[in-house]
Amino acid sequence: MLSFNTFIERRKKMKAMRTVKRFLMDQKGTETVEWAIIIGLIAVGAIAFIALIGPWVTTQFKNLATALGV
């Protein structure tokens, strides 16, 4: 026969297992996380692109200023 404490401990473990299972099966926030990852990748790509073309743009403006005699 189970003691009362053993029964309570088993019940707590079962409740914890149900909570973990419910969390793992929940799909509500998945789409939000996916969009956040996509937006993050786009932002990183944009920053990298701007950093790469920055020196070229600076050179083009300097050449234009020189050609205009500014």
Contacts in CASP RR format, 6 or more apart in sequence:
PFRMAT RR
TARGET T0000
AUTHOR 0000-0000-0000
METHOD contacts of the structure
MODEL  1
MLSFNTFIERRKKMKAMRTVKRFLMDQKGTETVEWAIIIGLIAVGAIAFI
ALIGPWVTTQFKNLATALGV
2 10 0 8 1.000
END
